[in-house]
């Protein structure tokens, strides 16, 4: 299997996990755990797992002193402001509205890549972004999105998250080229811990752990291990071998996966329109990744 195929499989797997996260995280918040408390748990556990894995299996040169500032900046967009705004916003708005807003990410990545990395915006990439975005919006609105259900503050926070995440995908790229992906995400979460703890400590003390049913424990494990550890590693490895704009385009697959997951669990149904819109998204992602050159 070629490296290009493995890169796309890694990004698709991350998209699948993120798609499920919209539904699973909503089961936890806010009934069993407030959003900032969930973020602290997520960052602490994932940070410890990355630290242990790095110590046991990754043999790499020490991080250069000048790069710690870069890791700190990446942590702001990748684990601090990013997570705080997303989970707080998701607790206020619906999973469908959050999915719609996150389709902004590929546009943000494309513009940021052009400004920071001088990545050329080709006609093919632009066409892919437009087709994928159009398909994503049609898919989600066909699933029952309604402006009446939109909570303004929640939507604003998710918009902020999409901006933070889009910038993160771009500014982390140079560090991925210099260090092992595990090294990068380890430091992102170490710095991220100090950013999220002041916001989530009080909420964490209010959690009634004894009230958690088994399904919520499993949901929490998915959010921590799946949505945090697995997705960050998959995206980190992929970013080492492809452009940020390609990774950003896979955000369009999240509503596709979220829709199919709701169908599998009997929470929705599939019609020919949803299939057509999903094909548009796949076509858009294909055009963005075509002839990537990495």
C-alpha positions, 0 to 999 in steps of 0.5 A: 500500500502506497504512502499516499493511500495510507495518508488518506486512510488515516485522515478518513479514520480521523474523520470517522472518529470526529463524526461519531464524537458529535453524537457521543460527546453530546451524551456526556454533556451537560448532564453528566459532565460540564464541557470544561471538566470534560476537556480537562479529563481529555487533556490530562489523560491523553497527555499522560498516554502520549508522554508514556508512549513517547518515553517507551517507544520514541527515540528522538533528539531533544527539542530545541529550546527555540521550538518550545515557543512554537509548541506553545503557540500550536498548543493554543490553537490545537488543544487550548482555545480549540477544545474550550470553544468547541466543547462549550459551543457543542454543549449549547448548540446541536450536533447538526449545527456544529457540523455545518459550521465546521465546514468552514475549516477547509476554507480557513486552512486554504487561506492560512496555508497561502498566507503562512506556508505560501501554498499555491491555491490551484483551481482543482483545490478550489473546485474541490473545496467548493464541491465538498462544502456544498455537499456537506451543507446539503447533507446536513440541512437534509438531515433536519438542521433548523435555524430555530434550534440554533443557539447563537452563543454556541454557534459563535463558539463553534465558529471560533473553534473552526478558525482555531483548528484551521490555523492549527493544521497549518502552523503545526506543519513545520514542527511535524517536519522537524519532529516525530508526530508523537513528540509534537502532540505530546508537547501540544497536550502538556502546554494545553493542560496549563491552558485548560485547567484554570477553566475546568478545575471548578467544573471538574470538582462538581462531577458526580462520578458515582452517577455514571452509568456504564454507557457514559463511561464508555462514551468518556473513554471514546472521547478521551482515547478515540477523539483525542489520542487517535485523531491527533496521532492520525492527523499528525502523521498525515500532516507529516506527509501531505499538505494542510489543505488536504487534511482540512478537506477531510472535515467535510467527511465528518457530517457524512460519517455522523449521518451514517452513524445515526442511521446505524443506531436507528436514529435516522434514515437514509434516502437518495438525496443523502447518498448523492450529497455524500458522493459530492463530499467524497468528490470534493475531498478527492479533488483537493487531494489529487496530485498532491505531490507529497 
